[in-house]
Amino acid sequence: MIAKCVDGHKHGALPECPEMGCGGRLAADFGIGLVTCSGRFNEERGVYVKCFFKTQLGSITGRLPWRTSAPSAGNHTLINK
C-alpha cells in the first residue's frame, strides 16, 4: 500500500485500461513492475468482461492527478500524455 501511495504521489494515479472499449481499473504489482487489467463488469450486458492487458509500470501514459481529497470541478487534467 505504501508503494502504491508513493508512486501515485510522484507520478499520478493510474488511468483506466487503454484497451479498446475495456475501461477497467489498472492494478500495479510493484514487486515485478507490471501493470495489469483483469476486466470490468458490463452493466448493459450484465456480464463480467475479461481483459488481458499487461505492460511495464514505466510505460503507462496519461496518468491522472493524485488526489488527497475530492476533485473540484474542472480538475481532471492529465499529468502526462
C-alpha positions in Angstrom: 0.0 0.0 0.0 2.8 2.4 0.8 4.5 1.7 -2.6 1.2 2.5 -4.3 0.8 5.8 -2.5 4.4 6.9 -3.2 4.1 6.0 -6.9 0.8 7.8 -7.1 2.0 10.9 -5.4 5.2 11.0 -7.5 3.8 10.0 -10.9 0.0 10.4 -10.7 -2.9 7.9 -10.4 -3.2 5.1 -12.9 -5.7 5.8 -15.7 -8.4 3.4 -17.0 -7.3 0.5 -19.1 -6.2 1.7 -22.5 -7.5 -1.5 -24.3 -10.2 -0.6 -26.8 -13.5 -0.4 -25.1 -12.4 -2.0 -21.8 -12.3 0.9 -19.4 -11.3 -1.3 -16.5 -9.2 -0.4 -13.5 -5.5 -0.9 -13.8 -3.6 -2.6 -11.0 0.2 -2.3 -10.4 2.4 -5.0 -9.0 5.4 -3.0 -7.8 7.4 -6.1 -6.9 7.8 -7.0 -10.6 7.0 -3.6 -12.2 3.9 -4.8 -14.1 0.5 -3.2 -14.6 -2.4 -5.4 -15.5 -6.2 -5.1 -16.1 -8.5 -8.0 -15.2 -11.5 -6.5 -16.9 -14.8 -4.9 -15.7 -18.5 -5.6 -15.3 -20.5 -4.6 -18.3 -23.8 -3.3 -16.9 -25.5 -3.2 -20.3 -24.9 -6.9 -21.0 -24.9 -7.9 -17.3 -21.7 -9.9 -17.6 -18.0 -9.6 -16.5 -15.8 -8.8 -19.4 -12.3 -10.3 -19.0 -9.3 -8.2 -20.1 -5.7 -9.5 -20.6 -3.9 -6.1 -20.8 -0.3 -6.1 -19.4 2.5 -3.6 -19.6 5.6 -2.4 -17.7 4.9 0.1 -15.0 7.2 2.7 -16.6 5.4 2.7 -19.9 2.0 3.9 -18.6 1.0 7.3 -20.0 -2.0 9.5 -19.3 -1.7 9.4 -15.5 -4.3 11.4 -13.6 -3.6 13.9 -10.8 -3.0 12.2 -7.4 -5.9 13.3 -5.1 -5.9 13.5 -1.4 -9.4 15.0 -1.3 -12.5 15.0 -3.6 -11.8 16.7 -7.0 -13.0 20.1 -7.7 -14.9 21.0 -10.9 -12.6 21.1 -13.9 -9.7 19.5 -12.1 -9.4 16.3 -14.3 -6.4 17.2 -16.4 -3.8 14.6 -17.3 -0.3 14.7 -15.9 1.5 13.3 -18.9 0.3 12.1 -22.3 
